[in-house]
Each structure stands twice: as C-alpha cells, then as structure tokens.
Amino acid sequence: MLIRTPIRALGHVDCRSLAALATAAPEAAWFDDVRRQTDYDVHAETQSIILRFCTGWPAVSVTNGPGWEPFATAAMPIMQAIIGRHYPEGGVILRAMLARLRPGCRIPRHQDAHPSFAICHRIHVPLATNDEVEFIVGQYRVPPREDDAFELNNAMPHQVANNGTTTRIHFIFDYAPRPG
C-alpha cells in the first residue's frame, strides 16, 4: 500500500521470543532459501529465513518456507497483534521473513517494484539492531529501535548500511487486506 510518509509508526511489539529464536538460529538456517539474495541483487549482502513467500501475479500463490515450522509460533502473535491494531482483518500475509544484515554490509538504494506492493503493507519489526545502522527512506533516517514496528513506504527509494559491530535482524511481513 502506498503510504504518504517514509514510514508509519506502529508502536511497540513484544517480540522477545522471536528475537531470541532469530539470534540463536543455526547459521545454515540463514541459507536454506536464498531466493531473495539471488533474485534481487540489492539483497546480495543479506541473509534471510523465509517463513512465507508468494509467487505469481496477479494470481498469487502463497507457500510456507523452511522457516515456517521453527518460527511461526513466535511470529504469528506479532503479526496478529499488528494487524489487529492497525489493519482490517481478513487479509492474507503474502510474505514473512527474518532478514539479517551483518556488520559492514549494506542494501543499496532502491525501490521495490513488484506489483503486489501496491496492495500490501510492508511491516518491519526490528529484532536486533545498533545505533550505527543507517536505514534511510527518502531523506528520512529510521531510528534503530528494537521492538518498535513500522510500516515502510517501499515505493520510496530506501537503503540500509550496518556500520556497527553487531548484526541487524528485522522481522518483515507483507499484509494484503481483503479487496473490497
């Protein structure tokens, strides 16, 4: 969904369980599904654990990824809480993933262009971050605050650089409200 600002604050979310699981995930789990890194050059320096992903357009097929079983129990309450407070119920979660950016790595400036982004809300929940992460949307610097969810206007140019010494992990999900 197109929002008129770089981000829309969604407030604090208790994501301690998911953060603990994500930071303790085995290294191999970050490489079980590399479609984001191989399909989108801008994500070459990231690693992802895919919980859900969609393919096709406009007929969309949503499937659970290798991260669903180990992370869904901790991720679902977060998604339900955010959707329940901010969006109409009855929609579909098109994508859900843990995205990791190691120290010294970056995501170059880009805009997300897939047509699904015109109908869905891209929600970020920082699970692990540091003060040296520079997440820029348009000209706005997103404050690196763990547990503070926000909707990202991913139609605006955005970029991330982890200039710190610790890993940045965000839980990201795309929610498409029911048409009508």
C-alpha positions as CSV (number, residue, x, y, z in Angstrom):
1,M,0.0,0.0,0.0
2,L,1.2,3.4,-0.7
3,I,1.5,5.5,2.4
4,R,2.3,9.2,2.1
5,T,5.2,9.2,4.5
6,P,8.5,7.3,4.5
7,I,7.4,5.2,7.5
8,R,4.3,4.9,9.6
9,A,5.0,4.1,13.3
10,L,3.0,1.1,14.5
11,G,4.3,1.1,18.1
12,H,6.0,-1.3,20.5
13,V,5.6,-5.0,20.0
14,D,6.7,-7.7,22.3
15,C,8.9,-9.8,20.1
16,R,11.4,-11.2,22.7
17,S,10.5,-14.8,21.8
18,L,11.1,-14.3,18.1
19,A,14.2,-12.2,18.7
20,A,15.7,-15.0,20.9
21,L,14.9,-17.6,18.2
22,A,16.4,-15.5,15.4
23,T,19.6,-14.6,17.2
24,A,20.1,-18.3,18.1
25,A,19.2,-19.7,14.7
26,P,21.8,-22.0,13.3
27,E,23.9,-20.5,10.6
28,A,22.7,-22.9,8.0
29,A,19.1,-21.7,8.5
30,W,20.0,-18.3,7.0
31,F,20.9,-20.1,3.8
32,D,18.1,-22.6,3.4
33,D,16.2,-20.4,0.9
34,V,18.4,-17.9,-0.9
35,R,15.8,-16.6,-3.4
36,R,15.9,-13.0,-2.2
37,Q,19.7,-12.9,-2.5
38,T,19.7,-14.5,-5.9
39,D,16.6,-12.9,-7.4
40,Y,17.2,-9.3,-6.1
41,D,20.8,-8.0,-6.5
42,V,20.2,-5.4,-3.8
43,H,19.9,-8.2,-1.2
44,A,23.1,-9.9,-2.1
45,E,24.7,-9.0,1.3
46,T,21.7,-10.1,3.3
47,Q,20.6,-13.5,4.6
48,S,17.0,-14.5,5.1
49,I,14.9,-17.1,6.8
50,I,11.8,-17.3,4.7
51,L,8.6,-18.1,6.7
52,R,6.1,-17.4,3.8
53,F,6.6,-16.2,0.2
54,C,4.3,-15.5,-2.7
55,T,4.8,-16.2,-6.4
56,G,2.9,-15.3,-9.5
57,W,0.9,-12.2,-10.4
58,P,-1.9,-11.3,-10.4
59,A,-2.9,-14.9,-9.5
60,V,-0.8,-15.2,-6.3
61,S,0.3,-18.5,-4.7
62,V,1.5,-18.2,-1.1
63,T,3.5,-21.0,0.4
64,N,5.3,-21.6,3.7
65,G,9.1,-21.6,3.5
66,P,11.7,-23.5,5.5
67,G,11.4,-21.0,8.4
68,W,7.7,-21.6,9.0
69,E,8.0,-24.6,11.3
70,P,10.7,-23.2,13.6
71,F,9.5,-19.6,13.8
72,A,5.7,-19.4,13.1
73,T,4.7,-20.0,16.8
74,A,6.7,-16.9,17.8
75,A,6.0,-14.8,14.6
76,M,2.2,-15.3,14.4
77,P,1.3,-13.4,17.6
78,I,3.4,-10.4,16.4
79,M,1.7,-10.3,13.1
80,Q,-1.8,-10.8,14.6
81,A,-1.2,-8.0,17.2
82,I,0.0,-5.5,14.5
83,I,-2.8,-6.4,12.1
84,G,-5.4,-6.3,14.9
85,R,-4.4,-2.8,15.9
86,H,-3.7,-1.2,12.6
87,Y,-5.3,-3.0,9.6
88,P,-8.6,-4.6,8.6
89,E,-8.7,-8.3,9.4
90,G,-9.4,-11.0,6.8
91,G,-6.5,-10.3,4.5
92,V,-3.5,-12.5,3.7
93,I,0.1,-12.5,4.7
94,L,1.9,-12.6,1.3
95,R,5.5,-12.7,2.7
96,A,7.1,-13.2,6.1
97,M,10.8,-13.4,6.7
98,L,13.7,-12.7,9.0
99,A,16.3,-10.5,7.3
100,R,19.8,-10.3,8.6
101,L,22.5,-7.7,7.7
102,R,25.9,-8.3,9.2
103,P,28.3,-5.6,10.3
104,G,29.9,-3.8,7.4
105,C,27.2,-4.9,4.9
106,R,24.6,-2.8,3.1
107,I,21.5,-2.8,1.0
108,P,22.0,-0.3,-1.8
109,R,19.4,2.5,-2.6
110,H,16.4,1.0,-4.4
111,Q,12.7,1.0,-4.8
112,D,10.6,-2.2,-4.6
113,A,8.7,-2.6,-7.8
114,H,6.7,-5.9,-7.6
115,P,3.0,-5.1,-8.3
116,S,2.0,-6.8,-5.0
117,F,3.5,-3.9,-3.1
118,A,0.7,-1.7,-4.5
119,I,-1.9,-3.7,-2.5
120,C,0.1,-4.8,0.6
121,H,1.6,-3.2,3.7
122,R,5.3,-3.8,4.3
123,I,5.8,-4.1,8.0
124,H,9.2,-4.1,9.7
125,V,9.9,-5.2,13.3
126,P,13.5,-4.7,14.4
127,L,14.6,-7.6,16.5
128,A,18.3,-6.8,16.8
129,T,19.9,-3.5,15.7
130,N,22.5,-1.0,16.8
131,D,22.9,2.8,16.8
132,E,25.2,2.7,13.8
133,V,22.6,1.2,11.4
134,E,21.6,3.8,8.8
135,F,18.2,2.9,7.4
136,I,17.3,5.8,5.0
137,V,13.8,6.1,3.4
138,G,13.7,9.0,1.0
139,Q,15.6,11.6,3.1
140,Y,14.3,10.2,6.5
141,R,16.6,8.2,8.8
142,V,14.6,5.4,10.5
143,P,15.6,5.3,14.2
144,P,17.2,1.9,15.0
145,R,14.8,0.8,17.8
146,E,14.3,-2.8,18.7
147,D,10.6,-3.9,19.2
148,D,9.2,-0.7,17.5
149,A,7.2,-1.8,14.5
150,F,6.7,0.4,11.5
151,E,5.2,0.3,8.0
152,L,7.7,1.1,5.3
153,N,6.9,3.0,2.1
154,N,8.9,0.8,-0.1
155,A,7.9,2.7,-3.2
156,M,10.2,5.4,-2.0
157,P,14.0,5.0,-2.5
158,H,15.4,3.3,0.5
159,Q,18.8,1.9,1.7
160,V,20.4,0.3,4.7
161,A,24.0,0.2,5.9
162,N,25.1,-1.6,9.0
163,N,28.1,0.5,10.2
164,G,28.0,-1.1,13.6
165,T,29.8,-4.1,15.1
166,T,26.6,-6.2,15.8
167,T,24.2,-7.9,13.4
168,R,20.9,-6.2,12.4
169,I,17.9,-8.6,12.2
170,H,14.4,-7.4,11.1
171,F,11.2,-9.4,11.0
172,I,9.5,-8.3,7.8
173,F,6.0,-9.2,6.6
174,D,3.7,-8.1,3.9
175,Y,0.0,-7.9,4.7
176,A,-2.6,-7.6,1.9
177,P,-6.1,-6.6,3.2
178,R,-9.1,-8.4,1.6
179,P,-10.2,-6.5,-1.5
180,G,-13.4,-4.5,-1.2
